[in-house]
Amino acid sequence: YTQENARLLIGKDGQNLKSLEHVIRAIFIRKMEDFSSIVLDVNDYKKSRSSYIIDIARQAVTRVRSTHKAEALAPMSSYERRIVHMELASYPDIATESIGTDFHRRIVIKLFP
């Protein structure tokens, strides 16, 4: 396979990869008890995307701490929001909250009251 093939499989912002994973889960839903454990990845896209999301969240924490103002991140999938919530749960002075609906759902990072 080539880099171009990998880009096609991943798609813009990982949309093709998410869709393929959804189809594979749907196929195996009746065959496996725990179909949620199926993860499809190409060229470690999910791993690098997770690292990128964590970096973005940490940068936002730094800004929130210095400005004392809440900051909303860009809209993310539920998987990506979960990564942020889990990562920032270890920051005792920081609170996270998901707001919005559907494709506009995002995380707000704020100082813990």
C-alpha positions in Angstrom: 0.0 0.0 0.0 1.1 3.6 -0.4 0.7 6.9 1.5 -2.0 8.0 -1.0 -4.0 4.8 -0.2 -3.6 5.5 3.5 -4.8 9.1 3.0 -7.9 7.8 1.1 -8.7 5.3 3.9 -8.3 7.9 6.6 -10.2 10.6 4.8 -10.6 14.3 5.9 -10.3 14.5 9.7 -10.5 10.7 9.9 -14.1 10.6 8.6 -13.5 7.6 6.2 -11.8 5.7 9.0 -14.7 6.4 11.4 -17.2 5.2 8.8 -15.2 2.0 8.0 -15.0 1.3 11.8 -18.8 1.8 12.1 -19.5 -0.6 9.2 -17.2 -3.3 10.7 -18.8 -2.9 14.1 -22.3 -3.3 12.5 -21.2 -6.4 10.7 -19.9 -8.0 13.9 -22.6 -6.8 16.2 -24.5 -10.1 16.1 -21.4 -12.3 16.2 -19.5 -10.8 19.2 -20.7 -9.7 22.6 -18.3 -6.8 22.9 -18.3 -5.2 19.5 -17.2 -1.9 21.0 -13.6 -3.2 21.3 -13.2 -3.2 17.5 -10.8 -0.4 16.6 -9.7 0.3 13.0 -6.6 2.4 12.4 -4.4 3.2 9.4 -0.8 4.4 9.8 -1.3 5.0 13.5 -3.7 7.9 12.6 -5.7 7.5 15.8 -2.6 7.4 18.0 -1.2 10.6 16.4 -4.6 12.2 16.5 -4.9 11.4 20.2 -1.5 12.9 20.9 -2.5 16.0 19.0 -5.8 16.3 20.9 -4.0 16.0 24.2 -1.5 18.7 23.2 -4.3 21.0 22.2 -6.1 20.4 25.5 -2.9 21.0 27.5 -2.2 24.3 25.7 -5.8 25.4 26.5 -5.2 24.5 30.2 -2.2 26.8 30.2 -4.2 29.6 28.7 -7.2 29.1 31.1 -4.8 29.1 34.1 -3.2 32.4 32.9 -6.4 34.2 31.9 -8.8 32.7 34.4 -11.3 32.5 31.5 -13.0 29.3 30.2 -12.1 28.2 26.8 -14.0 26.1 24.3 -12.2 23.6 22.1 -13.1 22.9 18.5 -16.0 20.4 18.0 -14.8 16.8 18.4 -16.2 13.3 18.1 -17.3 11.5 21.3 -14.1 9.4 21.2 -11.9 12.6 21.1 -13.9 14.3 23.8 -13.5 11.3 26.0 -9.7 11.5 25.5 -9.7 15.1 26.7 -12.0 14.4 29.7 -9.8 11.5 30.8 -6.5 13.4 30.3 -7.7 16.6 32.1 -9.3 14.6 35.0 -5.9 14.5 36.6 -5.7 18.3 36.8 -7.2 19.2 40.2 -7.8 22.8 39.4 -9.4 22.2 36.0 -13.0 21.2 35.1 -14.2 20.0 31.7 -17.7 20.1 30.3 -19.2 19.0 27.0 -21.6 21.4 25.4 -23.5 21.6 22.1 -25.2 19.0 20.1 -24.4 16.6 17.3 -21.4 17.7 15.1 -21.1 20.9 17.1 -20.4 19.2 20.5 -17.3 20.5 22.1 -15.5 20.7 25.4 -15.2 23.7 27.6 -12.2 23.9 29.8 -12.4 26.1 32.9 -10.9 26.5 36.3 -12.4 24.3 39.0 -14.6 26.5 41.3 
